[in-house]
Structures are given as C-alpha cells and as structure tokens.
Amino acid sequence: MAKQWFESEEFWINYAPVMFDETRWAEAPAVAESVLNMHCKSLEKSVSYEDLSVLDAGCGMGRISVELALLGADVTGVDIIEAELEAAREIAQDEEVSINFINTDLRTFKSEKKFDLALNLYTSFGYCDSESQDTQILKQIYDSLKAGGTFILECTSRESAIRFWTPGETFERGGKTVTTEFHVVGNWEGLSSRWTLTDPVTKAVTDHVFTQRLYSAPELKKTLLGIGYKTVEIYGGYDERPYDENLSTMLLLCRK
C-alpha cells in the first residue's frame, strides 16, 4: 500500500503537542473508566477490570492505554508511528505499568491473542485513501476480539461535523500559534482540515492539509453489522446520552 500522511513520523512530531494538549491528557482517566464501565455493565456476570484484556487500536502516545493499565486492565497498544510508541513506553514506565506496545499498521494487524475489549478513540478513523481500507481496519479489529467481546469506536461523524461546523480559528497551544481552516468535501462526504503552526519566536511555519472521510452513524452501524457484530448501539457521548441534536461525539458500542 502507498504510504499515507498519517504514516509520517515528522507529522506527528510536529503536530502531536498541539493535537494532544493538556486538556486531552486531563480527560484521559475519565474516558478510560467510561469505556471499561460500558463494556462491563452489560455483561451478565460481574467482571473486574483486572480480568479484562484490552486492545487500544491507534494508541498514539498511550494517552488512554496508560490509564487503562492504571485501572488494572491487561493492555496492548497498537500504532503505526514508532516515535509515538517510544513516548508511550516512557510514559508507561514512569507510571509503573506494563503495556505491550506493537508497531504495526491496523490495516494488516493480526493477533493470536484475542481481546475482551477493543478501542479506537479520539477520531482515529476515516483517514485511509479508500473506504475499503477503512473497512479493513474494522475487520482486523473484529478478528482480534473474543466471541462476546466489545468494540468501542469514537470519531467525528457526518452528523457531529455538521453540528460543530466552524470555518476555522486561531489559538495558542503547545508553544505555537495554531491556525485551522476547514472545508467540506463533496456532499459532506469528507472534511478537509488545514493546520498551520507558527513558532512565535523563530517565525518558522509548518503547514499540513489532510482529509477525513465522514460516515453517518447509520452507515457505520450497517458496515459493522455486515462485518459480523451481533449488535451495534449508537451513543452521543461517553455518558451514553442519546445520539440526537445534543450529541457531543459519535460513539458506537459493538458486541461480537
């Protein structure tokens, strides 16, 4: 497969500090606990976090992986960027938790170990060159789950992109001045994002444009059921609010 922008280590070195700022790190403990609770509460028997094996698919710097491990889960984190995983290993070591981090492409990821819970969070889905490659990621995650396991997918949907639409903004973050510009692709089939970083001291400018394919929640539900999931529930947030005009994000909870 041709190399795509999200495989560039240089991109993540430049942009990770502004995309994963203090606010995103601060919310990680609550997100980790929410997804574990969502998995556990619907099971017929009581399950402790220590009994759970969790796949964090697209783990990045381990923002959620580390919090899951601190709660006692057996965590495997997968990401295509080795520099991100190096940072994740350092953070895990600092927090004194053991996590198995794997450097590989989710489109081809295979695991002999099967997991109770798989996660793909914080808009890490929809960036491949084709819908078939996006679907391939979903299939590989499905194959990694135990029978009866849970997959939780959280990302920007077509509905949430429309609800929170903005043409762009300028703000200070990570020691840089950040300017964003957003444009709709096609008939809301995608969202083109331009992020320009300016160093206020050196005036050096870093610029990048990328497109996320936008799926509606019903479209993704149909795809996931077609892959083999027995049920797919749609929520508008980690608090399991309805997926309606008050949504904060799109969250799909899938049962294998």
Secondary structure per residue as TSV (DSSP state, phi and psi in degrees):
chain	resnum	aa	ss	phi	psi
A	1	M	-	360.0	142.2
A	2	A	-	-64.8	144.7
A	3	K	-	-68.7	135.3
A	4	Q	-	-113.0	165.9
A	5	W	G	-58.3	-35.1
A	6	F	G	-73.9	-3.9
A	7	E	G	-90.9	-1.0
A	8	S	-	-83.5	117.3
A	9	E	H	-65.5	-34.7
A	10	E	H	-60.3	-40.7
A	11	F	H	-58.2	-49.7
A	12	W	H	-69.6	-33.2
A	13	I	H	-61.8	-40.5
A	14	N	H	-77.0	-39.2
A	15	Y	H	-101.8	-21.6
A	16	A	H	-56.1	-41.0
A	17	P	H	-62.5	-26.0
A	18	V	H	-95.2	-25.5
A	19	M	H	-81.7	-31.0
A	20	F	S	-117.3	74.3
A	21	D	-	-86.3	-171.9
A	22	E	H	-59.4	-34.9
A	23	T	H	-63.8	-43.7
A	24	R	H	-65.6	-38.2
A	25	W	H	-68.8	-37.9
A	26	A	H	-66.3	-29.9
A	27	E	H	-83.3	-10.3
A	28	A	H	-59.7	-43.9
A	29	P	H	-58.8	-42.7
A	30	A	H	-67.0	-39.1
A	31	V	H	-63.5	-45.3
A	32	A	H	-60.2	-45.4
A	33	E	H	-66.6	-36.7
A	34	S	H	-62.5	-46.1
A	35	V	H	-69.6	-34.9
A	36	L	H	-65.7	-41.8
A	37	N	H	-64.8	-39.2
A	38	M	H	-62.4	-37.7
A	39	H	H	-70.1	-45.7
A	40	C	H	-73.5	-36.1
A	41	K	H	-69.1	-22.6
A	42	S	T	-92.4	-3.7
A	43	L	S	-76.9	148.5
A	44	E	S	-72.5	-23.9
A	45	K	S	-114.6	157.0
A	46	S	-	-71.2	133.0
A	47	V	-	-130.0	132.1
A	48	S	-	-91.7	156.7
A	49	Y	G	-59.1	-32.5
A	50	E	G	-64.8	-18.0
A	51	D	G	-89.8	-2.0
A	52	L	-	-99.7	134.6
A	53	S	E	-101.7	129.9
A	54	V	E	-127.6	132.4
A	55	L	E	-102.4	118.9
A	56	D	E	-98.9	97.9
A	57	A	E	-89.3	108.2
A	58	G	T	89.2	53.2
A	59	C	-	-78.4	-18.8
A	60	G	T	57.7	-131.0
A	61	M	T	-82.8	13.0
A	62	G	T	82.0	21.7
A	63	R	H	-54.2	-47.4
A	64	I	H	-90.4	-36.9
A	65	S	H	-53.4	-47.1
A	66	V	H	-64.5	-41.2
A	67	E	H	-66.4	-36.9
A	68	L	H	-61.7	-44.4
A	69	A	H	-65.7	-37.8
A	70	L	H	-63.5	-27.3
A	71	L	T	-82.0	-5.5
A	72	G	T	108.8	-4.2
A	73	A	-	-73.1	154.3
A	74	D	E	-89.6	107.5
A	75	V	E	-111.7	136.0
A	76	T	E	-119.8	125.4
A	77	G	E	-110.3	133.3
A	78	V	E	-122.1	133.5
A	79	D	E	-155.4	154.3
A	80	I	S	-86.1	-14.6
A	81	I	-	-103.4	112.4
A	82	E	H	-64.8	-36.4
A	83	A	H	-61.1	-37.5
A	84	E	H	-64.9	-41.5
A	85	L	H	-68.2	-34.0
A	86	E	H	-61.2	-42.9
A	87	A	H	-64.5	-40.9
A	88	A	H	-62.3	-41.6
A	89	R	H	-62.7	-39.7
A	90	E	H	-65.1	-42.4
A	91	I	H	-65.2	-43.0
A	92	A	H	-61.0	-41.1
A	93	Q	H	-64.1	-43.4
A	94	D	H	-61.4	-36.5
A	95	E	T	-87.2	-1.6
A	96	E	T	59.5	45.8
A	97	V	-	-123.0	149.6
A	98	S	-	-100.8	120.3
A	99	I	-	-133.6	138.2
A	100	N	E	-90.8	105.9
A	101	F	E	-98.6	131.4
A	102	I	E	-123.0	127.9
A	103	N	E	-93.0	102.5
A	104	T	-	-161.5	168.5
A	105	D	-	-90.0	126.8
A	106	L	T	-63.6	-20.9
A	107	R	T	-69.2	-22.5
A	108	T	T	-122.7	4.7
A	109	F	-	-61.2	130.4
A	110	K	-	-134.8	143.2
A	111	S	-	-137.3	128.5
A	112	E	S	-69.0	-33.9
A	113	K	S	-74.8	136.0
A	114	K	-	-108.2	144.5
A	115	F	E	-111.4	152.3
A	116	D	E	-75.5	-34.6
A	117	L	E	-142.1	134.1
A	118	A	E	-123.1	143.8
A	119	L	E	-129.6	142.1
A	120	N	E	-139.2	101.1
A	121	L	-	-119.6	167.9
A	122	Y	S	57.3	53.9
A	123	T	S	53.0	50.0
A	124	S	-	-99.8	12.9
A	125	F	-	-126.4	143.5
A	126	G	S	107.1	16.7
A	127	Y	-	-106.4	-2.8
A	128	C	S	-70.4	164.9
A	129	D	S	-68.8	-21.2
A	130	S	S	-141.7	156.8
A	131	E	H	-62.7	-33.9
A	132	S	H	-63.9	-35.3
A	133	Q	H	-71.5	-38.8
A	134	D	H	-57.6	-47.3
A	135	T	H	-64.0	-34.8
A	136	Q	H	-60.9	-39.1
A	137	I	H	-60.0	-45.1
A	138	L	H	-62.5	-37.6
A	139	K	H	-67.3	-41.4
A	140	Q	H	-65.0	-38.2
A	141	I	H	-66.4	-42.2
A	142	Y	H	-57.0	-45.4
A	143	D	H	-65.7	-21.8
A	144	S	H	-82.3	-10.3
A	145	L	E	-89.8	149.5
A	146	K	E	-70.1	159.2
A	147	A	E	-60.4	131.6
A	148	G	E	86.2	0.0
A	149	G	E	-74.2	171.6
A	150	T	E	-121.2	138.9
A	151	F	E	-120.2	129.1
A	152	I	E	-117.0	120.2
A	153	L	E	-114.8	126.6
A	154	E	E	-129.3	122.1
A	155	C	E	-162.3	173.7
A	156	T	-	-68.6	125.9
A	157	S	-	-103.2	173.2
A	158	R	H	-60.8	-40.7
A	159	E	H	-65.9	-43.4
A	160	S	H	-71.6	-31.9
A	161	A	H	-63.9	-39.5
A	162	I	H	-68.7	-43.9
A	163	R	H	-63.1	-39.5
A	164	F	T	-105.3	24.4
A	165	W	-	-58.3	136.3
A	166	T	-	-147.5	144.6
A	167	P	S	-73.9	-12.9
A	168	G	E	142.1	175.3
A	169	E	E	-162.2	170.0
A	170	T	E	-127.4	134.5
A	171	F	E	-154.8	167.2
A	172	E	E	-102.1	129.8
A	173	R	E	-160.9	140.0
A	174	G	T	60.1	29.4
A	175	G	T	77.1	10.9
A	176	K	E	-127.4	155.9
A	177	T	E	-89.9	121.8
A	178	V	E	-110.1	126.6
A	179	T	E	-119.0	126.0
A	180	T	E	-114.4	146.3
A	181	E	E	-135.2	136.1
A	182	F	E	-126.8	140.0
A	183	H	E	-139.0	139.3
A	184	V	E	-75.9	136.4
A	185	V	E	-103.0	125.2
A	186	G	T	62.4	-142.2
A	187	N	T	-94.8	62.3
A	188	W	T	59.9	33.5
A	189	E	T	-83.8	-17.7
A	190	G	E	-159.5	170.2
A	191	L	E	-130.2	117.2
A	192	S	E	-89.3	127.2
A	193	S	E	-120.7	131.3
A	194	R	E	-117.8	122.9
A	195	W	E	-116.2	120.5
A	196	T	E	-115.3	122.7
A	197	L	E	-107.6	130.6
A	198	T	E	-123.1	125.2
A	199	D	-	-77.5	119.1
A	200	P	T	-66.9	-17.9
A	201	V	T	-92.1	-54.7
A	202	T	T	-87.6	-15.6
A	203	K	-	68.1	11.3
A	204	A	-	-66.2	139.4
A	205	V	E	-118.0	131.9
A	206	T	E	-118.6	129.8
A	207	D	E	-131.3	136.9
A	208	H	E	-149.7	139.1
A	209	V	E	-120.1	133.1
A	210	F	E	-144.5	160.3
A	211	T	E	-123.9	134.2
A	212	Q	E	-106.8	129.7
A	213	R	E	-72.7	132.7
A	214	L	-	-102.1	124.4
A	215	Y	-	-110.7	145.1
A	216	S	-	-78.9	158.1
A	217	A	H	-60.1	-43.8
A	218	P	H	-61.8	-36.0
A	219	E	H	-62.5	-47.0
A	220	L	H	-66.5	-38.0
A	221	K	H	-59.4	-45.2
A	222	K	H	-61.3	-42.5
A	223	T	H	-63.6	-44.1
A	224	L	H	-67.6	-39.2
A	225	L	H	-64.8	-36.4
A	226	G	H	-66.2	-30.7
A	227	I	H	-69.1	-29.4
A	228	G	T	138.8	-5.7
A	229	Y	-	-63.9	140.2
A	230	K	S	-75.7	-38.2
A	231	T	E	-139.9	149.8
A	232	V	E	-136.8	117.4
A	233	E	E	-104.2	140.5
A	234	I	E	-111.8	127.1
A	235	Y	E	-125.5	160.2
A	236	G	S	-101.3	12.7
A	237	G	S	172.7	172.2
A	238	Y	T	-69.2	-15.1
A	239	D	T	-86.4	7.8
A	240	E	-	63.0	31.1
A	241	R	-	-66.5	159.8
A	242	P	-	-62.2	152.2
A	243	Y	S	-87.9	82.2
A	244	D	S	-137.1	-154.9
A	245	E	T	-66.2	-11.5
A	246	N	T	-101.5	15.5
A	247	L	-	-61.6	150.4
A	248	S	S	-107.5	-23.7
A	249	T	S	-162.9	178.7
A	250	M	E	-105.8	127.9
A	251	L	E	-132.5	122.1
A	252	L	E	-109.5	127.2
A	253	L	E	-110.8	113.7
A	254	C	E	-114.7	135.5
A	255	R	E	-111.0	127.5
A	256	K	-	-85.2	360.0
